[in-house]
Amino acid sequence: RAPQPKEYHELQNASRYYEELTQALIINKNQLHRNLQSTFPQIESILSTSSGRVYWTIVSLFPPAQYVLNHNENQVFQSLLAISGIGRQRAHYLTTRLYALARQAYPYDNESSITIRAIQRNIANLLSLSAERDNVINYMEKLAMQANARSLNIYESIPGIAKTTAVRLVAELGDLRRFDTSAQIDAFVGIDPGRYQSGEKDSHLGITKHGNHLARKILYRTITQMETVKATQPCHITDYYDKKKRSSNSRGYKKIAIASVHKLIRTMFALIKHDQLYDYNVATHNQRL
């Protein structure tokens, strides 16, 4: 067989770099959480999620509770208003909330503690890593468009698969047209291709230690993403997943998810082979998907 275009090799390099950045983000998030426990744990509830640029920027301004209490309300308000994405109304609300949280705090480490420097370093790392991840995904999207723009469009047509997941699937799976069967893709990913759900018969589908573990991880996570959007974006794979979960014969989340990954691989392969976008009505009438 002819080798894949060079873009696929560079795409995989970029995907591995993206994974390294993701792991570094997780480490810094955990460190930030631990450090805040001794300076201002209440601030973690300032927004609905204790993650992302706006949250990190707020924490960088007020890492110990005392930083809030040392300033008057207008100073705190102006600091918040200067953050991109925060309007006047939200800045007023957050100012009131910050004072309430700061007054509840009984920090173990004060504002002169080196823990404050550790928090500032965590946040600088998080902002930098997050921005770099965005850059990497944009770079990968350009490469994927050059290598196989149609695959990208097909993957994004599947419910639960957005841009980031689509470009990483292209990067980790390569050109699916080089495979003759979906069972070969199962083996490439590391899902036992010989023992899977067929018709109404349950499987003993398992994961092998061989294969592309990152592709497997991305596909496994895609099933979870599909579940979160199923109310507005129906998919025959989530139908299958939910039916198996309701079944008294189900063998737990992991086995059902692996069987669902197999179904996803079979669907992706069929769509690529026939050059078709995902269509729920077609998929539900095609029992082979």
Secondary structure in CASP SS format (residue, H / E / C, confidence):
PFRMAT SS
TARGET T0000
AUTHOR 0000-0000-0000
METHOD secondary structure of the structure
MODEL  1
R C 1.00
A C 1.00
P C 1.00
Q C 1.00
P C 1.00
K H 1.00
E H 1.00
Y H 1.00
H H 1.00
E H 1.00
L H 1.00
Q H 1.00
N H 1.00
A H 1.00
S H 1.00
R H 1.00
Y H 1.00
Y H 1.00
E H 1.00
E H 1.00
L H 1.00
T H 1.00
Q H 1.00
A H 1.00
L H 1.00
I H 1.00
I H 1.00
N H 1.00
K H 1.00
N H 1.00
Q H 1.00
L H 1.00
H H 1.00
R H 1.00
N H 1.00
L H 1.00
Q C 1.00
S C 1.00
T C 1.00
F C 1.00
P H 1.00
Q H 1.00
I H 1.00
E H 1.00
S H 1.00
I C 1.00
L C 1.00
S C 1.00
T C 1.00
S C 1.00
S C 1.00
G C 1.00
R H 1.00
V H 1.00
Y H 1.00
W H 1.00
T H 1.00
I H 1.00
V H 1.00
S H 1.00
L H 1.00
F C 1.00
P C 1.00
P C 1.00
A H 1.00
Q H 1.00
Y H 1.00
V H 1.00
L H 1.00
N C 1.00
H C 1.00
N C 1.00
E H 1.00
N H 1.00
Q H 1.00
V H 1.00
F H 1.00
Q H 1.00
S H 1.00
L H 1.00
L H 1.00
A C 1.00
I C 1.00
S C 1.00
G C 1.00
I C 1.00
G C 1.00
R H 1.00
Q H 1.00
R H 1.00
A H 1.00
H H 1.00
Y H 1.00
L H 1.00
T H 1.00
T H 1.00
R H 1.00
L H 1.00
Y H 1.00
A H 1.00
L H 1.00
A H 1.00
R H 1.00
Q H 1.00
A C 1.00
Y C 1.00
P C 1.00
Y C 1.00
D C 1.00
N C 1.00
E C 1.00
S C 1.00
S C 1.00
I H 1.00
T H 1.00
I H 1.00
R H 1.00
A H 1.00
I H 1.00
Q H 1.00
R H 1.00
N H 1.00
I H 1.00
A H 1.00
N H 1.00
L H 1.00
L H 1.00
S H 1.00
L H 1.00
S H 1.00
A H 1.00
E H 1.00
R H 1.00
D H 1.00
N H 1.00
V H 1.00
I H 1.00
N H 1.00
Y H 1.00
M H 1.00
E H 1.00
K H 1.00
L H 1.00
A H 1.00
M H 1.00
Q H 1.00
A H 1.00
N H 1.00
A H 1.00
R H 1.00
S H 1.00
L H 1.00
N H 1.00
I H 1.00
Y H 1.00
E H 1.00
S H 1.00
I C 1.00
P C 1.00
G C 1.00
I C 1.00
A C 1.00
K H 1.00
T H 1.00
T H 1.00
A H 1.00
V H 1.00
R H 1.00
L H 1.00
V H 1.00
A H 1.00
E H 1.00
L H 1.00
G C 1.00
D C 1.00
L H 1.00
R H 1.00
R H 1.00
F C 1.00
D C 1.00
T C 1.00
S H 1.00
A H 1.00
Q H 1.00
I H 1.00
D H 1.00
A H 1.00
F H 1.00
V H 1.00
G C 1.00
I E 1.00
D C 1.00
P C 1.00
G C 1.00
R C 1.00
Y C 1.00
Q C 1.00
S E 1.00
G C 1.00
E C 1.00
K E 1.00
D C 1.00
S C 1.00
H C 1.00
L C 1.00
G C 1.00
I E 1.00
T C 1.00
K C 1.00
H C 1.00
G C 1.00
N C 1.00
H H 1.00
L H 1.00
A H 1.00
R H 1.00
K H 1.00
I H 1.00
L H 1.00
Y H 1.00
R H 1.00
T H 1.00
I H 1.00
T H 1.00
Q H 1.00
M H 1.00
E H 1.00
T H 1.00
V H 1.00
K C 1.00
A C 1.00
T C 1.00
Q C 1.00
P C 1.00
C C 1.00
H H 1.00
I H 1.00
T H 1.00
D H 1.00
Y H 1.00
Y H 1.00
D H 1.00
K H 1.00
K H 1.00
K H 1.00
R H 1.00
S C 1.00
S C 1.00
N C 1.00
S C 1.00
R C 1.00
G C 1.00
Y H 1.00
K H 1.00
K H 1.00
I H 1.00
A H 1.00
I H 1.00
A H 1.00
S H 1.00
V H 1.00
H H 1.00
K H 1.00
L H 1.00
I H 1.00
R H 1.00
T H 1.00
M H 1.00
F H 1.00
A H 1.00
L H 1.00
I H 1.00
K H 1.00
H H 1.00
D C 1.00
Q C 1.00
L C 1.00
Y C 1.00
D C 1.00
Y H 1.00
N H 1.00
V H 1.00
A H 1.00
T H 1.00
H H 1.00
N C 1.00
Q C 1.00
R C 1.00
L C 1.00
END
